[in-house]
Amino acid sequence: MAYTITPMTAHTGAEVRGLDLTTPIDAETRGALNRAFSDHHVLVIRDQKFGPPQFIAAAELFGELQPHDKKELHVPGYPQMYFVSNEQTVPGKRYISGETFHTDHSNSSGAAQGDDAVSGLAAEHRRRHPVRQYA
């Protein structure tokens, strides 16, 4: 399967073209995607058409998924998928996921393998770019 991984900026991001993540991905391509994610921190993979099962399979290319501890907002029938929207309401009040807690498990000491990359990248970013306190 011919594909390209092209850096988007000198600092962060790469665009992946020529892959359909709803089809089986071989071990070599999976390794290349994981190295690109590690190197570029963000991957843009355009023109994907996912239903929940395909989205889960694509996410698992980067490691094991960790079930979310917030059980009330899973995608119906898919407990591995947490629903995040800026338009959701919980009884009649606007609710923004992540406003009062982490949705990415970067706060977890026992993160699953797939979450380790995200947590590690977040920790490295915080080390290099400390949060500024404004008065």
N, C-alpha and C positions, 0 to 999 in steps of 0.2 A: 504494500500500500504506500504510494508516494505521498509524502507530506512535508511541510516545512515548518520550522520554528524560527521566527524572526524577532530579534529584540525590538521593542517599541520605543524605548528611550535608553539613554546611557546608564540610567539608574535602576529602573524597575519596569517589569512587564515584558512579555513576549507574546506574539500572536502565533497561534497554531492554525495552519491551513491544510486542508486535504484529508482530514480525519472525520469519520462518522463514528462517534462514540456509542452509537446504538448497535454497532456491529462488533464482533469479537476483536479484541486488541491483543496482538502477540506480545510475548514477554520482552522482546527487544524494544518495541515501541513504548510499552509501559515504562520501561527503564528510562528511555529518552524523555518521556513526559515528566517523570519524577525528578530527573536531573535538571530539566528546564525549570520546573517549579522551584526547586532548591536554588538555582542560579538567579532566577528572575523574580521570584516572590509572587508574581501574578501571571496567570496564563489566560489569554483571551482565546476562546475556541468558539468561533462564530458558526451560525447556521445549524445549530443542533436542535432537533425536535424530540424532546423528552416527554414521556409519560413518567409517573413515579417510579416504576420498576427500572426503566432505562436510566433515570437520573441516579438512582441508588447504585446501579452497576457502574456508571461512569465515575461517581465519587469514590467507589471502592478501588478504582485503579490507583488511587493515591494512598490507600491503606484502609485498615479496619475502621468502620464507623462506630462511634460511641453513642449509645442511646442517651437522649436528652432527659434530664431530671424533671423538666416541666412537662407533665403528661397531658395537660388539658388542651394544648394547641398543636397536636400532631396532625399531619395530613391524614384524613380518615382512611383507615385500612393500611397505613404505612407508618408504624410507630418509629421507624428510623428517620423519618422526615418531620422536621419541626416547621410549622407554618410561620413565616415572617412577612408582614405587610404593614404599610403605613396607613392602611385604610380599615384595619380591623377594629371592632368594638367588643368590649367585654362588659357585661350588661349595660349597653347603651352609652358607655364612655369610651372615647378613643383610647386605644391601647397600642403602644409602640414597643415591640419586642426588643429587648436589649437596653431599654431605657433605665432599668433598675437592676439588671443582672447580665451576666455574660451569656450570649447565645452560642459562642464558639468554643466553649470549654477551656479557654485559656486560663481560667481560674481553677482548673482541676489539677490535683497532683497525680491522679491516676489516669491520665488521658490515654485513649486507645492509640495504636500506632499511627493511624491516619491523622489523628489530632495532634500528634507530636510535632509534625512538620509545621502546622499552623501555630501551635503554642511556642515552638522554638523560634520561629520567625518573629512572632510578636514580642517575645522576651528580648531577642537581639535588637529589634527596633527600639524598644523601651530603653535598653542599655545605651544605644547610640544617640537616642533622641529623648532625653528625660522630659517628663511633663513639666511645663512651665506653670507656675502659680501666679495668677494675676490678682492684684488687689482691687 
